[in-house]
Amino acid sequence: MKLPLPVSCNGAGAKSAELVLISAVADAYHAQLLAQEQLLLAQQTLADWEHSLLLARQLRAAEQSSGLDVAQAEGQVASAEADLQARCVCLPYLTMLFSC
């Protein structure tokens, strides 16, 4: 789709402006795809750490590990939750650009 350009934009200037616009749209689209993939990875990472925490708690209950293992797993879960939350805040803005 060609966008109408102002009268002062013609020739090489118009082509340059068109290429800049195409590049910006492609960059934004790529950023949105990357953000979606990173969100999926963050969700899986959180699920994995939650499972590790469950196992650490079970081992602790069976007196097969220390409380330190549980504390470390809790810290990893908290970190993964914060990472996921940060990604969830940013992604809707990128998605809005390409929802049409």
C-alpha positions in Angstrom: 0.0 0.0 0.0 1.5 3.3 -1.0 0.9 6.2 1.3 0.3 9.7 -0.3 3.3 11.9 0.3 3.3 15.6 0.7 4.0 17.6 -2.5 7.5 18.5 -1.3 8.4 14.8 -1.1 9.3 13.5 -4.5 12.0 11.6 -6.2 14.8 10.3 -4.1 13.5 12.0 -0.9 10.2 10.2 -1.3 11.8 6.8 -1.8 14.1 7.4 1.2 11.1 8.3 3.4 9.3 5.2 2.2 12.3 2.9 3.0 12.7 4.5 6.4 9.0 3.8 7.2 9.1 0.2 5.9 12.2 -0.4 8.0 10.6 1.1 11.1 7.5 -1.1 10.7 9.6 -4.2 10.1 11.7 -3.4 13.2 8.6 -3.0 15.3 7.1 -6.2 14.0 10.3 -8.1 14.8 10.3 -6.6 18.3 6.8 -7.7 18.9 7.5 -11.3 17.8 10.6 -11.4 19.9 8.7 -10.1 22.9 6.0 -12.8 22.5 8.7 -15.5 22.4 10.4 -14.1 25.4 7.1 -14.1 27.3 6.5 -17.7 26.5 10.0 -18.5 27.7 9.5 -16.6 30.9 6.2 -18.5 31.5 8.0 -21.8 31.0 10.9 -20.7 33.2 8.4 -19.8 36.0 6.7 -23.2 35.7 10.0 -25.0 35.9 11.1 -23.1 39.0 7.7 -23.7 40.6 8.2 -27.4 40.0 11.7 -27.2 41.4 10.3 -25.5 44.5 7.8 -28.3 44.9 10.5 -30.9 44.7 12.7 -29.0 47.2 9.8 -28.8 49.7 9.1 -32.5 49.3 12.8 -33.3 49.8 12.9 -31.0 52.9 9.7 -32.7 54.3 11.4 -36.1 53.8 14.6 -34.6 55.5 16.6 -35.3 52.4 17.7 -31.6 51.9 18.2 -28.5 53.8 16.1 -25.4 54.2 18.7 -23.6 52.1 17.5 -25.6 49.0 14.0 -24.4 49.6 15.0 -20.8 50.1 17.0 -20.8 46.9 14.1 -22.3 45.0 11.8 -19.7 46.5 14.2 -16.9 45.4 14.3 -18.3 41.8 10.5 -18.4 41.7 10.3 -14.8 42.9 12.8 -13.8 40.3 10.9 -15.6 37.5 7.6 -14.0 38.7 9.2 -10.6 38.5 10.6 -11.2 35.1 7.2 -12.5 33.8 5.4 -9.5 35.3 7.8 -7.1 33.6 7.3 -8.8 30.3 3.5 -8.8 30.7 3.5 -5.0 31.2 5.4 -4.3 28.0 3.9 -6.8 25.5 0.4 -5.3 25.2 1.9 -2.0 23.8 3.8 -3.9 21.1 0.8 -6.1 20.3 -1.5 -3.1 19.8 0.7 -2.0 16.8 -0.1 -5.2 14.9 -3.6 -6.1 16.0 -5.2 -4.7 12.8 
